Amino acid sequence: MSERSAYVEMIRWGSVNVPGIIFEYSKELDINTDDIGILTTILYAFQQSKPLYNTGVEIGKVLQVCPSLSKQKLNSKLKRLQKLELVEIMQPGNGMSERIVYIEPLMDKLESLLIRDHPHFSGRRADAALSPAVIKQYQEQIEQLQLQLQERQPAPLPVAMVNQNDFKKVADFIAEKTGSLVSPSMVAELRRWLGDMALKPELLLCMLELCFERGIKNPREISRIASDVKKYAIINLDGLEVYFSRFVDRSASNAPRNPGFDPDMLEFEGFTGIDMEAEARRRVYHKWRYDWGFSHAMIMKAGEIMCQRTKSGGLEYVDSVLSNWMSKEIRQLEEVEAEIKSFKLLKRKNRKETETVRSGNKPKATLDYEIYIPPNAEEIKTKV
């Protein structure tokens, strides 16, 4: 007689089996690894139950096949699975152990998912999927989705109304200046200027006058200028003259064409007194804005520091300030103020320590003043 083997006994106890399709559709079923473990325990208890024609399994049997599973945990997990409509629980008796768990809802869902993804399969759910009730349900879902899409779509923009008196005034001006009737393309663009762009007729007349003085009569070219006027909020004749002199005239000459009208750069030029007409200087400004990613406010702050601390500063000083901020990850004005305050405190501390050492450990009373030298200090001194 051969020796008794524990391995043979392990085989007699059987193996725990769980359908692999549960893992495949776990995301659609909204179940996690804990839920799969509970379903595996239920399936194993069902395999161990007798007779085979029983469709459910008692909770007491589930606890028996897995002694480490507590009643509280099993109860909470079963409530979750029941809420997901994956199991059904019947209670013929009063005790929890006498409740019966049915896994038919899980099997029905898995069968439906399988037939949905593989229509050539047949099953109990295949005929039901073609029933009028299911078709009606799908139609209702489609209608609801269509309504949701309509709600999310932006409302069509209203057609801009054009005042006929303004239109006639500008059209007559164009005809007088060009010496011919207004072309259909010019009429279409004129409706855009007055309607979509909402340009005031007075400003539009000034813009057209400047265009015609330079021989610009192509409607598309005029529309490009009108788009810049709208984009950069030019609202008066002075702004139009600056735009035309710096960008339209330069592009018409042999001089290198600027990359476009940039009011931020013009503000920086007026604030610091640095001439930004040169292409190289414009590239430096664009490096700060787009390569280094500083906002216009941060660049203006660096220009302010340059004006306060130097007599005749330039782009090099601003560039060094911004480079220092970039290395320290300073991107907000609040961080700049904190950095300046910290620098002043450190500077004051170092000065006091130096004075203490020089005076033989006797601190000397000093007052810390911030000296500001205006840009025109030399002229004031000369006049005095």
VMD Tcl script that draws the C-alpha trace (Angstrom):
set ca {
  {0.00 0.00 0.00}
  {1.43 3.34 -1.04}
  {2.07 6.05 1.52}
  {-0.67 8.55 2.16}
  {0.09 11.92 0.48}
  {-1.17 15.31 1.65}
  {-0.96 16.50 -1.97}
  {-3.63 13.99 -2.99}
  {-5.79 15.28 -0.17}
  {-5.32 18.84 -1.42}
  {-6.55 17.77 -4.87}
  {-9.61 16.12 -3.31}
  {-10.61 19.36 -1.69}
  {-10.82 20.90 -5.13}
  {-9.80 24.30 -6.53}
  {-11.38 27.71 -6.42}
  {-12.53 28.74 -9.91}
  {-13.75 32.12 -11.08}
  {-14.74 32.93 -14.68}
  {-12.10 35.04 -16.40}
  {-14.84 37.14 -18.01}
  {-15.36 38.81 -14.61}
  {-11.86 40.28 -14.84}
  {-12.41 41.34 -18.46}
  {-15.57 43.33 -17.67}
  {-14.68 44.40 -14.13}
  {-14.49 48.07 -15.13}
  {-17.92 48.07 -16.75}
  {-19.37 46.16 -13.80}
  {-17.79 48.75 -11.46}
  {-16.20 46.10 -9.22}
  {-12.77 46.05 -7.58}
  {-10.45 43.30 -6.35}
  {-12.32 42.99 -3.03}
  {-15.60 42.50 -4.88}
  {-14.00 39.86 -7.10}
  {-12.72 38.07 -3.98}
  {-16.21 37.97 -2.48}
  {-17.68 36.69 -5.76}
  {-14.97 34.03 -5.88}
  {-15.86 32.90 -2.35}
  {-19.55 32.74 -3.26}
  {-18.77 30.72 -6.40}
  {-16.60 28.29 -4.41}
  {-19.33 27.87 -1.78}
  {-21.82 27.24 -4.59}
  {-19.55 24.52 -6.03}
  {-19.37 22.82 -2.64}
  {-23.14 22.92 -2.01}
  {-25.37 19.90 -2.58}
  {-27.52 19.02 -4.42}
  {-26.39 20.55 -7.73}
  {-29.84 21.77 -8.77}
  {-29.81 24.39 -6.01}
  {-29.39 27.81 -7.58}
  {-28.47 29.80 -4.48}
  {-26.04 29.36 -1.62}
  {-26.52 30.12 2.06}
  {-24.40 32.83 3.66}
  {-23.51 30.34 6.37}
  {-21.93 28.11 3.71}
  {-19.96 31.09 2.37}
  {-18.59 31.81 5.85}
  {-17.81 28.11 6.31}
  {-15.60 27.83 3.20}
  {-13.71 31.00 4.16}
  {-13.34 31.20 7.98}
  {-11.20 34.37 7.77}
  {-14.17 36.29 6.31}
  {-16.13 38.11 9.02}
  {-19.87 38.55 9.00}
  {-19.60 42.33 9.06}
  {-17.33 42.48 6.01}
  {-19.39 39.95 4.08}
  {-22.58 41.83 4.89}
  {-21.19 45.19 3.70}
  {-19.78 43.66 0.48}
  {-23.05 41.88 -0.28}
  {-24.94 45.15 0.13}
  {-22.60 46.78 -2.41}
  {-22.95 43.90 -4.89}
  {-26.72 43.95 -4.42}
  {-26.74 47.71 -5.12}
  {-24.79 47.04 -8.32}
  {-27.45 44.44 -9.23}
  {-24.87 41.65 -9.41}
  {-26.37 39.40 -6.71}
  {-29.80 38.82 -5.23}
  {-30.36 38.01 -1.57}
  {-33.38 36.15 -0.23}
  {-34.10 35.77 3.49}
  {-36.25 32.73 4.27}
  {-35.22 32.72 7.95}
  {-34.39 35.30 10.63}
  {-30.64 34.73 10.96}
  {-28.00 36.11 8.64}
  {-26.54 32.64 8.04}
  {-29.85 31.47 6.61}
  {-29.95 34.11 3.89}
  {-29.47 32.81 0.37}
  {-27.29 34.53 -2.22}
  {-28.09 34.16 -5.93}
  {-25.53 34.95 -8.64}
  {-27.97 34.82 -11.56}
  {-27.97 38.64 -11.97}
  {-24.18 38.54 -12.43}
  {-24.43 35.81 -15.06}
  {-27.19 37.67 -16.91}
  {-25.09 40.83 -17.09}
  {-22.03 38.94 -18.26}
  {-24.08 37.22 -20.93}
  {-25.49 40.54 -22.12}
  {-22.03 42.09 -22.33}
  {-20.70 39.10 -24.23}
  {-23.53 39.17 -26.77}
  {-23.17 42.92 -27.13}
  {-19.50 42.68 -28.04}
  {-19.91 39.47 -30.05}
  {-23.34 39.57 -31.74}
  {-22.80 36.22 -33.48}
  {-23.24 34.46 -30.11}
  {-26.71 33.25 -29.15}
  {-28.13 32.99 -25.68}
  {-31.07 33.67 -23.49}
  {-30.34 37.38 -23.59}
  {-29.96 37.51 -27.38}
  {-33.67 37.27 -28.09}
  {-34.45 39.67 -25.27}
  {-32.05 42.21 -26.75}
  {-34.25 42.35 -29.87}
  {-37.53 42.63 -27.99}
  {-39.69 45.75 -28.54}
  {-39.24 46.79 -24.91}
  {-35.45 46.81 -25.22}
  {-35.61 48.64 -28.58}
  {-37.85 51.29 -27.02}
  {-35.43 51.63 -24.12}
  {-32.54 52.17 -26.52}
  {-34.52 54.76 -28.47}
  {-35.25 56.69 -25.28}
  {-31.56 56.63 -24.37}
  {-30.64 57.92 -27.83}
  {-33.14 60.75 -27.52}
  {-31.76 61.72 -24.11}
  {-28.21 61.74 -25.48}
  {-29.31 63.92 -28.40}
  {-30.93 66.40 -26.00}
  {-27.76 66.52 -23.91}
  {-25.66 67.22 -27.01}
  {-28.00 70.03 -28.04}
  {-27.75 71.59 -24.58}
  {-23.94 71.47 -24.70}
  {-23.72 73.04 -28.17}
  {-23.19 76.81 -28.01}
  {-26.09 78.90 -29.16}
  {-25.63 80.34 -32.66}
  {-24.32 83.87 -32.62}
  {-26.93 86.44 -33.63}
  {-26.35 88.15 -36.94}
  {-24.92 91.56 -36.23}
  {-27.24 94.32 -37.40}
  {-25.69 97.15 -39.40}
  {-27.04 100.65 -39.14}
  {-28.00 101.68 -42.65}
  {-27.11 105.33 -42.09}
  {-23.60 104.40 -40.89}
  {-23.25 101.97 -43.78}
  {-24.26 104.61 -46.34}
  {-21.94 107.21 -44.79}
  {-18.87 104.96 -44.97}
  {-19.80 103.58 -48.41}
  {-20.13 107.10 -49.82}
  {-16.75 108.00 -48.32}
  {-15.13 104.96 -49.97}
  {-16.73 105.77 -53.33}
  {-15.56 109.39 -53.12}
  {-11.98 108.46 -52.21}
  {-11.63 105.66 -54.76}
  {-13.49 107.47 -57.54}
  {-15.61 104.44 -58.38}
  {-18.58 102.45 -57.16}
  {-18.09 100.25 -54.11}
  {-17.30 96.70 -55.21}
  {-19.27 93.70 -53.87}
  {-16.21 92.47 -51.97}
  {-15.80 95.88 -50.35}
  {-19.50 95.84 -49.41}
  {-19.08 92.45 -47.71}
  {-16.01 93.61 -45.78}
  {-17.74 96.87 -44.84}
  {-20.56 94.84 -43.26}
  {-17.93 92.94 -41.27}
  {-16.29 96.15 -40.03}
  {-19.56 97.69 -38.89}
  {-21.32 94.48 -37.84}
  {-19.04 91.67 -36.65}
  {-16.15 93.91 -35.55}
  {-18.50 96.64 -34.25}
  {-16.12 99.43 -35.26}
  {-17.50 102.91 -34.80}
  {-18.07 104.70 -38.11}
  {-15.96 107.72 -37.03}
  {-12.97 105.48 -36.20}
  {-13.54 103.51 -39.39}
  {-13.48 106.67 -41.48}
  {-10.15 107.70 -39.92}
  {-8.72 104.24 -40.56}
  {-9.86 104.28 -44.19}
  {-8.42 107.78 -44.69}
  {-5.01 106.56 -43.47}
  {-5.30 103.49 -45.71}
  {-6.17 105.49 -48.83}
  {-3.34 107.96 -48.15}
  {-0.96 105.00 -48.43}
  {-2.63 103.57 -51.51}
  {-4.15 100.62 -49.60}
  {-7.44 99.86 -51.39}
  {-7.61 96.06 -51.28}
  {-10.58 95.05 -49.03}
  {-8.70 92.06 -47.58}
  {-5.67 94.15 -46.67}
  {-7.91 96.75 -45.07}
  {-9.67 93.97 -43.14}
  {-6.31 92.81 -41.76}
  {-5.69 96.31 -40.44}
  {-9.25 96.50 -39.07}
  {-8.70 93.19 -37.24}
  {-5.61 94.64 -35.54}
  {-7.53 97.77 -34.62}
  {-10.25 95.64 -33.02}
  {-7.83 93.18 -31.39}
  {-5.66 95.82 -29.74}
  {-8.54 98.13 -28.79}
  {-7.37 101.20 -30.74}
  {-10.07 103.77 -30.16}
  {-8.73 107.13 -31.32}
  {-6.80 108.82 -34.10}
  {-3.56 108.98 -32.10}
  {-3.55 105.21 -31.69}
  {-4.23 104.73 -35.40}
  {-1.34 107.02 -36.37}
  {1.06 105.15 -34.08}
  {-0.06 101.83 -35.55}
  {0.26 102.98 -39.17}
  {3.62 104.74 -38.70}
  {5.25 101.86 -36.87}
  {3.82 98.84 -38.62}
  {2.01 99.60 -41.86}
  {4.64 102.05 -43.12}
  {7.55 99.86 -42.02}
  {6.12 96.81 -43.76}
  {5.69 98.83 -46.96}
  {9.33 99.97 -46.91}
  {12.47 97.91 -47.20}
  {12.96 97.85 -43.44}
  {12.54 94.49 -41.68}
  {8.90 93.88 -40.94}
  {7.96 93.73 -37.27}
  {6.12 90.64 -36.04}
  {2.97 92.65 -35.32}
  {1.47 95.42 -33.23}
  {2.28 94.75 -29.58}
  {0.77 97.27 -27.14}
  {2.53 95.60 -24.19}
  {5.90 96.26 -25.75}
  {4.92 99.87 -26.41}
  {3.89 100.26 -22.78}
  {7.25 98.84 -21.66}
  {9.00 101.32 -23.97}
  {7.09 104.29 -22.59}
  {7.56 103.15 -18.99}
  {11.32 102.54 -19.10}
  {12.36 104.94 -21.85}
  {14.11 102.12 -23.75}
  {13.65 102.36 -27.51}
  {12.14 99.06 -28.66}
  {12.17 99.79 -32.40}
  {15.23 97.61 -33.10}
  {14.42 94.06 -34.10}
  {17.06 92.64 -31.72}
  {15.46 94.38 -28.74}
  {12.04 93.13 -29.72}
  {13.43 89.59 -29.81}
  {14.79 90.05 -26.28}
  {11.34 91.14 -25.09}
  {9.74 88.14 -26.83}
  {12.29 85.89 -25.15}
  {11.12 87.12 -21.76}
  {7.46 86.67 -22.64}
  {7.37 83.43 -24.60}
  {10.64 81.55 -24.01}
  {10.98 82.31 -20.31}
  {7.21 82.56 -19.76}
  {7.08 85.81 -17.76}
  {3.88 87.84 -17.72}
  {3.83 91.44 -18.91}
  {3.33 92.59 -15.31}
  {6.51 90.79 -14.21}
  {8.49 92.41 -17.06}
  {7.15 95.82 -16.07}
  {8.20 95.14 -12.46}
  {11.73 94.30 -13.62}
  {11.77 97.55 -15.62}
  {10.65 99.45 -12.51}
  {13.53 97.96 -10.48}
  {15.94 98.89 -13.27}
  {14.75 102.52 -13.21}
  {15.04 102.71 -9.41}
  {18.53 101.23 -9.06}
  {20.40 102.53 -12.10}
  {20.95 105.90 -13.71}
  {21.10 104.71 -17.29}
  {19.85 101.14 -17.31}
  {19.03 99.04 -20.29}
  {17.78 95.67 -21.42}
  {20.86 93.98 -19.93}
  {19.84 94.95 -16.39}
  {16.23 93.85 -16.93}
  {17.49 90.61 -18.47}
  {19.69 89.89 -15.41}
  {16.77 90.56 -13.04}
  {14.42 88.23 -14.92}
  {17.15 85.59 -15.21}
  {17.60 85.70 -11.44}
  {13.86 85.32 -10.90}
  {13.69 82.41 -13.31}
  {16.47 80.57 -11.46}
  {14.59 81.10 -8.16}
  {11.21 80.04 -9.64}
  {9.73 83.51 -8.98}
  {6.69 84.01 -11.20}
  {4.27 86.22 -9.23}
  {4.43 89.85 -8.12}
  {3.83 88.79 -4.50}
  {6.90 86.57 -4.68}
  {8.92 89.52 -6.03}
  {7.89 91.72 -3.09}
  {8.82 88.95 -0.64}
  {12.19 88.51 -2.35}
  {12.93 92.27 -2.18}
  {11.93 92.40 1.48}
  {14.13 89.41 2.30}
  {17.06 90.97 0.40}
  {16.71 94.25 2.32}
  {16.61 92.48 5.69}
  {19.69 90.44 4.83}
  {21.52 93.55 3.62}
  {20.64 95.48 6.78}
  {21.78 92.58 8.98}
  {25.11 92.29 7.20}
  {25.72 96.03 7.47}
  {25.00 96.04 11.19}
  {27.35 93.12 11.76}
  {30.12 94.92 9.84}
  {29.64 98.13 11.82}
  {29.68 96.17 15.09}
  {33.02 94.58 14.23}
  {34.58 97.91 13.20}
  {33.45 99.74 16.36}
  {34.79 97.09 18.78}
  {31.51 95.30 19.50}
  {29.78 98.61 20.09}
  {26.82 98.88 17.76}
  {26.55 102.26 16.12}
  {23.14 103.79 15.82}
  {22.33 104.16 12.15}
  {19.30 104.95 10.09}
  {18.56 102.89 7.00}
  {17.39 105.13 4.17}
  {16.40 104.05 0.70}
  {18.11 106.37 -1.77}
  {16.32 106.97 -5.05}
  {18.22 108.64 -7.88}
  {15.87 110.00 -10.57}
  {16.88 109.51 -14.21}
  {17.35 113.30 -14.72}
  {19.53 113.85 -11.64}
  {22.50 115.05 -13.73}
  {20.40 117.72 -15.44}
  {19.06 118.97 -12.10}
  {22.61 119.19 -10.68}
  {23.78 121.15 -13.74}
  {21.00 123.67 -13.48}
  {21.68 124.26 -9.80}
}
mol new
graphics top color blue
foreach p $ca { graphics top sphere $p radius 0.5 }
foreach p [lrange $ca 0 end-1] q [lrange $ca 1 end] { graphics top cylinder $p $q radius 0.2 }
display resetview
